[in-house]
Amino acid sequence: MGSRTHSILIATVCAVVFGLVSLLGRSAFADDAKIAFLADKLKADDFRVRTNAALALGATNEDNAVQPLCRALSDENEVVRQAAAAGMKRLGRAQGIACLRERLGGEGSDAVRLQLTRAIETLEAARGGSGGGGGSGEPKNNAQAKYYVALSAVQNRSGKAQTEVDAAVLAAVKKRLENAAVFQMAPDKETPAAAKANIAKRKLKGFYLSISVDPFDYASGTKASVRIAIFTYPNKDLRGESPGKARSSASKGDKDAENRLLAAAAESALEAFVQGVDQF
């Protein structure tokens, strides 16, 4: 089959996908039939059909679209994975956060990680989770600042309670940034328009740090791993990622030791950003 004929065929299939979804949307058995139809298209051989199906699932506004989209996050094709993350963001269901976080921890593509991060942040903000500053209260004003930094909510895969992880990781990150004396922290839940205005007014360079905590490794003592993805702000273009690790001989279940390791791993991950901020 020639490439032109193949392209026409794929375009026709994609048109049929959306055409049938539209027809199903007007039928009495619309919801379940529509989701089942699109979920089946996620198994198609051509990635473009799977991509369109993932985007269409995101537009259904149906709770039972979450599971097919979660499965699509593991698709072999990164374009499909991006579409699944974008679909989950549009769907707007908080129950999708868990599988988005799980995929973020093992995703190797920067483009997909960006879509996953944006989806998680959107869904968490919609359910009242922390969004920009990663804490409470207005940050201290630093008149000597050269850089403007916003923090994500911590993506927690450690197995520890979110409140414990936030207390250890965010406190360590904020303390290190404040000690560096060249960073101005952004306020919580800042809008992009407000961020742009603040950055322009003070002529600062904006960064957004997306923080994720991996599961503990207990193979030999206890090892904590924290990763910080570095984005521009407020546009959020990915510039790099910095991993940090910390290990001790503490045994599994030593909560105090684990919290100290999380703080140390967060500081380690942040150090590459602090020391080389002009390179990002």
C-alpha positions, 0 to 999 in steps of 0.5 A: 500500500502506497504512503498516500493511500495509507495516509488517506486510510488513516485519515478516514479511520480517524474521521470515522472515530469522531463521527461515530462518537458524535452519533453515539453521543446522541443515542440513548446508550451513549455513555457506555457505548461511546467509552467502549468504542473509544477504548477499543480504538486504543488497541488499534495498530496505528498510533494515530488512531490511538492518539485520536481515541485518547483525545476523544476520551478526554472530551467525553466528560465521563467518569468511566473514561479514566481507566482507558486513559490510564492504560493509554499512559503506558502505550509504546508510542510517546505521542499516544502517551502525550495524548492520554495525559492531555485527555486526562487533563481535559477530562478533569477527574481527580481519580486520574491523578494516581495513575498520572503520578505513577506514570510520571515516576517511570516516564523517560520522555521529556515531552510526555513528562511535561504533559503528565505534570501539567495534567496533575497540576490541573487536576490537583488545583481543581480539587483544591490541592496546592498549585504554585508556591507549595506552601502557605502564606506570602513568601518573604520579599528578597530585594536582591533577587535575580530569579523568581521561583515557583514550586509544584505540589510534591508528586509523592510515590514514597509510600509515606503520608503526603503531609510528611513528605511535604514537610520534609521536602518543601522545607528543605527546598525553600530553606536552600533557596532562601540561603542562596539569597538570589531567589524570590519565591512565588506566592501560592496559587499564583496565576500566570498573568500575576507571575508574568507581571511580577517577573516583568516588574522586577526584571527577574528570570522565572523558573518553575520547579516540579518536585517528585519523590520516588519510592524508598529503596530498602535493598541496603539500608534506606535510600531516598530519591527526589527529582526536580524538573526545571521549567521556565515560568510562567510558560513552563517550557522544560529546561532540564531535570536534576536527580538527588539521592541520599542513603543511610543505614537506617532500617525500614520504618524509621520515620525520622530517618526517612524524613531526614533522607528526603530532605537531604535528597531534595537538597541534593537534587536542588543543588545543580539548579542553584549552582548552575541556574544561569545555564537553564 
